[in-house]
Amino acid sequence: MTTIIFGFVCSIALLSDGNMFSQFSVADFPEQQADLYLEGIDQVRGWFQSSLLTAVALNEKPPYKNLFIHGFTVDENGYKMSKSQGNVFDPVVVTDGGLDLKKEPAYGADVLRWWVAGHASNHTNITVGNSIIASMAEQVHKIRLMLRFLLGAVYDFQPASDSIPVSNMSAFDQYMLHLLLEHSKQVQKEYQSYSYNRVVLQTNSFVATEVSALYCHSIKDRLYCEHRDGWLRRSCQTVLYHILDVCCRTLAPILPFLVDEVFLHHPSHVKERFNVFHTVGFGDCVHWRNADVVGIMQAALEVRNVFNSNRGEVNPRELDVLLFATGELYSRFKCLQAEDVSSYSTLCEMLQTSHTRLTSHPASVPEDSAAVLQGTCELTVAESSHVEKFTLVITPSLMYLCERCRMFTASNQGDLCQRCSQSV
């Protein structure tokens, strides 16, 4: 059991004087040692020091294993809070709202906890103000939207019967599990060092970049349009299930009410009450680490960056892409698209195009409307790095819009594509 002692709480609970409390507790409980002492920076020469000196004198060991020294709360301009200056910030107003809810809305306890975690670095003062709290509320809202999407995505998914083994997944799915494992390990490391502000930064970055902008945006086609029990759909659902589970466990210490609400509606636990706070571990798996897949996906992400930065405002679904590469780079791309031309490969999924043609032979570009882009990828083979070039030829799609999947893969106007015709 972890023992955390808050100086001001213990002083009030036992004796009014902090020094007398520390002497009393050390003398009365010589075998006990707190895992953590938590107090303000003003107690470095106060309660921390007196407790340490007394314990060493009586028991020849310190009364605590670790110290966490926090700063003081100041306003947005860095000034100390004072009633005379009118800059005092009431936590109750943050959670429950003020007299005018339009000016002082009720954000709830989770937003207050997110603000504390996001600013609680060791020794430094903590700034607070209306704009800061509003920013924290926006961050929590984005996390909530992500969790809501994940809940909806796994509504018909039962992990015991529907999960796809990692070895059978696409490279994109394996890559996302690798990123999820790295995220989980990094968050655990920050928790262990009490770097809660870094937990917040790491979570915001992971949710916005890897989860929302990259993975969830890319896999919507197979999530919504593939056959309900098809392995492509179940594969991405398996990944989404693990993202939801790991993110909830890493967020639970800071956003307990939001995480508890998620598990109240989790389809895998709706029949029996599941409490994430009664579980052990963060839900990650060491088998998700895959350095080979990382190398393949980094090359594909470079192609994606070149494509997205040059296509302008055009809907990528209206485009076809020819990708030309040679050597090791072509071999890596071949792992993402076995066919010469595909509409449903991992390359297509990442570029969001209707068709992607992969070739190792230079192709002529007869169309006047074609755009030709050049790019490079840095590859690491046998611990040595080198740069290889690739070429993208972008042309308007020549097929018709499928009314179901909204890709230009239908043979005739008004018809469904072959994949959708088989799925409905």
C-alpha positions in Angstrom: 0.0 0.0 0.0 1.3 3.4 -1.0 1.4 6.0 1.8 1.1 9.7 0.7 1.3 12.3 3.4 0.0 15.8 2.8 1.6 18.1 5.3 -1.3 20.5 5.8 -3.9 17.7 6.1 -1.9 15.7 8.6 -1.2 18.8 10.7 -4.8 19.7 10.9 -5.9 16.1 11.6 -3.5 15.5 14.5 -1.8 18.6 15.9 -2.0 22.2 14.9 1.8 22.6 14.7 3.5 20.8 11.8 6.8 20.3 13.7 5.0 18.7 16.6 3.1 16.4 14.2 6.3 15.2 12.5 8.0 14.6 15.9 4.9 12.8 17.2 4.5 10.6 14.2 8.1 9.6 13.8 8.4 8.7 17.5 5.1 6.8 17.6 5.5 4.9 14.3 9.2 4.2 14.0 8.8 1.3 11.5 6.6 3.2 9.0 8.0 5.2 6.2 5.8 7.3 3.8 6.3 6.6 0.1 5.7 10.3 -0.6 5.6 13.6 1.2 3.7 16.3 -0.6 3.9 20.0 0.3 4.6 23.5 -0.9 8.0 24.9 -1.7 7.9 27.0 1.5 8.2 23.8 3.6 11.7 22.9 2.3 13.1 24.5 5.5 10.0 23.8 7.5 8.0 20.6 7.7 10.2 18.6 5.3 13.4 19.5 7.2 12.0 19.1 10.8 10.5 15.8 9.9 13.7 14.6 8.3 15.9 15.7 11.2 13.6 14.1 13.8 13.3 10.8 12.0 17.1 10.5 11.4 17.8 11.3 15.0 15.3 8.8 16.4 15.2 6.0 13.8 18.4 6.6 11.7 16.4 6.8 8.5 14.3 9.4 6.7 10.5 9.4 7.3 9.8 9.4 3.5 11.1 7.8 0.4 10.2 10.6 -2.1 9.4 14.3 -2.0 7.1 16.3 -4.3 7.5 20.0 -3.8 4.8 22.0 -5.6 4.7 25.8 -6.2 1.9 28.2 -5.5 -1.2 29.2 -7.5 -0.8 32.5 -9.2 -3.0 34.4 -11.7 -2.5 34.5 -15.4 -0.1 37.5 -15.0 2.0 35.6 -12.4 0.8 37.7 -9.5 0.1 36.1 -6.1 -3.6 35.8 -5.4 -5.0 38.3 -3.0 -8.5 39.3 -2.0 -7.5 42.9 -2.1 -6.5 42.6 -5.8 -9.6 40.6 -6.6 -7.7 37.9 -8.4 -8.6 34.9 -6.2 -9.8 31.9 -8.2 -12.3 29.7 -6.4 -12.1 26.0 -7.3 -15.8 25.5 -6.5 -16.7 28.0 -9.2 -14.7 26.0 -11.7 -16.5 22.7 -10.8 -20.0 24.0 -10.0 -20.1 27.4 -11.8 -20.6 30.9 -10.6 -23.6 33.1 -10.2 -23.6 33.9 -13.9 -23.2 30.5 -15.7 -22.6 32.3 -19.0 -19.5 34.0 -17.7 -18.5 31.3 -15.2 -19.8 27.9 -16.5 -19.6 24.7 -14.5 -16.7 22.7 -15.9 -16.9 19.8 -13.5 -14.2 18.1 -11.3 -12.4 16.5 -14.3 -11.5 19.8 -15.9 -10.2 21.1 -12.6 -8.1 17.9 -12.1 -6.8 18.2 -15.7 -5.7 21.8 -15.0 -3.9 20.7 -11.9 -2.2 17.8 -13.7 -1.3 20.0 -16.7 0.4 22.6 -14.6 1.7 20.6 -11.6 5.4 20.4 -12.4 7.8 20.1 -9.6 8.8 23.4 -7.8 7.1 25.8 -10.3 4.1 28.0 -9.6 0.8 27.2 -11.2 -1.0 29.8 -13.2 -4.8 29.9 -13.4 -7.4 32.1 -15.0 -10.6 32.0 -17.1 -8.7 31.5 -20.4 -6.5 28.8 -18.9 -9.5 26.9 -17.5 -11.4 27.3 -20.8 -8.3 25.8 -22.6 -8.2 22.9 -20.3 -12.0 22.3 -20.8 -11.4 22.3 -24.6 -8.7 19.6 -24.2 -10.9 17.4 -22.1 -13.7 17.9 -24.6 -11.5 16.7 -27.4 -10.5 13.6 -25.4 -14.2 13.0 -24.7 -15.1 13.2 -28.4 -12.3 10.7 -29.2 -13.5 8.3 -26.5 -17.1 8.7 -27.8 -16.0 7.8 -31.3 -14.1 4.7 -30.0 -17.2 3.6 -28.1 -19.4 3.9 -31.2 -16.8 2.1 -33.3 -16.8 -1.0 -31.1 -20.5 -1.2 -30.4 -20.8 -4.7 -32.0 -17.3 -5.9 -31.0 -16.8 -8.7 -28.5 -13.0 -9.1 -27.8 -13.3 -12.8 -26.9 -14.8 -13.8 -30.2 -14.1 -11.0 -32.7 -10.5 -10.1 -32.0 -7.9 -10.6 -34.8 -4.4 -11.8 -33.9 -1.7 -9.2 -34.3 0.2 -11.4 -36.8 -2.9 -11.4 -39.1 -3.4 -7.6 -39.0 -2.5 -5.2 -41.7 0.8 -3.2 -41.3 -1.2 -0.1 -40.5 -3.0 -1.8 -37.6 0.2 -3.3 -36.3 1.9 0.1 -36.5 -0.9 1.7 -34.5 -0.6 -1.0 -31.7 3.2 -0.3 -31.7 2.5 3.5 -31.2 -0.1 2.6 -28.5 2.4 0.5 -26.6 5.0 3.3 -26.8 2.5 5.8 -25.6 1.5 3.6 -22.6 5.1 3.0 -21.6 5.9 6.7 -21.8 2.8 7.7 -19.7 3.7 5.1 -17.1 7.2 6.5 -16.9 5.8 10.0 -16.3 3.4 8.8 -13.7 6.2 7.1 -11.8 8.3 10.3 -11.7 5.2 12.4 -10.8 5.5 14.4 -14.0 1.8 14.8 -14.4 2.2 17.8 -16.7 4.1 15.5 -19.2 1.2 13.0 -19.0 -1.1 15.7 -20.1 1.2 16.8 -22.9 1.8 13.2 -24.1 -1.9 12.4 -24.0 -2.9 15.6 -26.0 -0.3 14.9 -28.6 -1.2 11.2 -29.0 -4.9 11.8 -29.2 -4.7 14.6 -31.7 -2.0 13.3 -34.0 -1.7 9.5 -33.9 -5.3 8.5 -32.9 -7.6 11.1 -34.4 -5.7 12.7 -37.4 -3.9 9.5 -38.5 -5.6 6.3 -37.6 -9.3 7.1 -36.9 -9.5 9.3 -40.0 -7.9 6.7 -42.2 -9.8 3.6 -41.3 -13.4 5.0 -41.5 -14.0 3.4 -44.9 -13.4 -0.2 -43.8 -15.0 0.5 -40.4 -18.3 1.6 -42.0 -18.3 0.0 -45.5 -16.6 -3.4 -45.2 -18.7 -6.5 -44.4 -19.7 -6.4 -40.7 -17.8 -9.6 -39.8 -15.0 -9.2 -42.4 -11.5 -9.5 -41.1 -10.5 -6.0 -42.3 -13.3 -4.5 -40.2 -12.7 -6.7 -37.2 -8.9 -6.0 -37.4 -9.4 -2.2 -37.1 -12.0 -2.8 -34.4 -9.5 -4.8 -32.4 -7.1 -1.9 -32.6 -9.8 0.6 -31.6 -10.8 -1.6 -28.7 -7.2 -1.6 -27.4 -6.9 2.2 -27.9 -10.0 2.7 -25.9 -8.9 0.4 -23.1 -5.3 1.7 -22.8 -6.4 5.4 -23.1 -9.0 4.9 -20.3 -6.5 3.3 -18.0 -3.9 6.0 -18.6 -6.4 8.7 -18.1 -8.2 7.2 -15.1 -5.9 8.8 -12.4 -6.6 12.3 -13.8 -10.1 12.0 -15.4 -11.8 9.4 -13.2 -15.4 10.6 -13.8 -15.0 10.6 -17.6 -13.4 7.2 -17.6 -16.1 5.8 -15.3 -18.7 7.1 -17.7 -17.0 5.4 -20.6 -17.1 2.0 -18.9 -20.8 2.5 -18.0 -21.5 2.4 -21.7 -18.8 0.0 -22.9 -20.4 -2.8 -24.9 -18.1 -5.4 -23.5 -19.0 -4.5 -19.9 -22.6 -3.4 -20.2 -24.0 -6.6 -18.7 -21.8 -6.6 -15.6 -20.5 -3.5 -13.8 -16.8 -3.1 -14.6 -14.7 -0.8 -12.5 -11.4 0.2 -14.2 -10.1 1.4 -10.8 -10.3 -2.2 -9.5 -8.0 -3.5 -12.3 -4.2 -3.8 -12.4 -2.0 -2.7 -15.3 -2.5 -0.4 -18.3 -3.8 -2.9 -20.8 -0.8 -2.8 -23.1 1.1 -5.8 -24.5 4.8 -6.2 -25.2 4.1 -8.2 -28.3 2.7 -5.0 -30.0 6.3 -3.7 -30.4 7.3 -4.2 -34.1 10.4 -2.3 -35.4 10.0 -3.8 -38.9 6.5 -2.4 -39.3 7.7 1.0 -38.1 10.3 1.2 -40.9 7.6 0.3 -43.5 5.1 2.7 -42.2 7.5 5.6 -41.9 8.2 5.4 -45.6 4.4 5.3 -46.3 3.9 8.3 -44.0 6.5 10.3 -46.0 4.5 9.6 -49.2 1.4 10.7 -47.4 3.0 13.9 -46.3 4.1 14.7 -49.9 0.7 13.9 -51.3 -1.3 15.9 -48.7 1.0 19.0 -48.9 0.5 19.3 -52.7 -3.0 18.2 -53.5 -4.6 21.5 -52.3 -8.3 21.5 -51.4 -9.2 18.7 -53.7 -11.0 15.7 -52.2 -8.5 12.9 -52.3 -11.3 10.5 -53.1 -11.6 12.2 -56.5 -8.0 11.3 -57.3 -6.0 8.3 -58.5 -2.3 8.0 -57.7 0.6 6.2 -59.4 3.5 5.5 -57.0 6.8 4.7 -58.6 9.7 3.4 -56.4 12.6 1.0 -56.8 14.8 -1.2 -54.7 14.2 -1.5 -50.9 11.6 1.3 -51.0 9.5 -0.6 -53.5 9.8 -3.7 -51.4 8.5 -1.9 -48.4 5.6 -0.4 -50.3 4.8 -3.9 -51.6 4.1 -5.0 -48.0 1.3 -2.4 -48.0 -0.2 -3.2 -51.4 0.3 -6.7 -52.9 -1.7 -5.8 -56.1 -0.5 -3.5 -58.8 -3.7 -1.5 -58.6 -6.0 -1.4 -55.5 -8.8 0.7 -54.0 -8.6 -1.0 -50.5 -5.0 -1.5 -49.8 -3.1 0.1 -46.8 -1.5 2.6 -49.3 -5.0 3.6 -50.5 -6.2 3.8 -46.9 -3.4 6.2 -45.9 -3.7 8.4 -49.0 -7.5 8.2 -49.0 -7.5 7.9 -52.8 -9.9 5.9 -54.9 -7.1 4.0 -56.7 -3.4 3.5 -56.1 -1.1 1.9 -58.7 2.3 0.7 -57.4 5.1 0.1 -59.9 8.8 -0.2 -60.1 8.9 0.7 -63.8 8.9 4.3 -65.0 5.5 5.3 -66.5 4.7 7.9 -69.1 2.4 10.7 -68.1 0.1 11.4 -71.1 -2.6 13.4 -69.3 -2.3 17.1 -69.3 -4.1 17.3 -65.9 -1.6 15.0 -64.2 0.5 16.4 -61.3 4.0 14.8 -60.8 5.5 15.0 -57.3 9.0 13.9 -56.2 9.9 12.8 -52.7 12.6 11.0 -50.7 12.6 8.5 -47.8 15.4 7.8 -45.5 15.7 4.0 -45.1 17.7 2.1 -42.4 19.0 -1.3 -43.5 21.5 -3.3 -41.4 22.2 -0.3 -39.1 23.1 1.9 -42.1 20.9 4.7 -43.5 20.5 5.8 -47.1 18.0 7.9 -49.0 15.8 6.6 -51.8 13.5 8.6 -54.2 9.9 8.0 -55.1 7.5 9.7 -57.6 3.8 10.3 -57.3 1.7 10.9 -60.4 -1.7 12.3 -59.5 -4.7 12.2 -61.9 -8.4 12.7 -61.6 -10.3 9.4 -61.2 -12.0 8.1 -64.3 -14.7 6.0 -62.6 -18.0 7.0 -61.0 -18.9 7.8 -57.4 -20.3 4.9 -55.3 -23.3 6.2 -53.4 -22.5 4.0 -50.4 -18.7 4.3 -49.7 -18.3 7.7 -51.5 -15.3 6.5 -53.4 -14.9 6.8 -57.2 -15.0 3.0 -57.8 -18.3 2.4 -59.5 -18.4 1.3 -63.1 -21.6 3.3 -64.0 -23.2 6.4 -62.6 -25.6 5.7 -59.8 -24.3 2.1 -59.3 -22.6 0.7 -56.2 -19.0 -0.5 -56.5 -18.3 -4.2 -56.5 -17.2 -4.2 -52.8 -20.4 -2.4 -51.6 -22.6 -4.6 -53.8 -21.3 -7.7 -52.0 -21.6 -6.1 -48.6 -25.2 -4.9 -48.6 
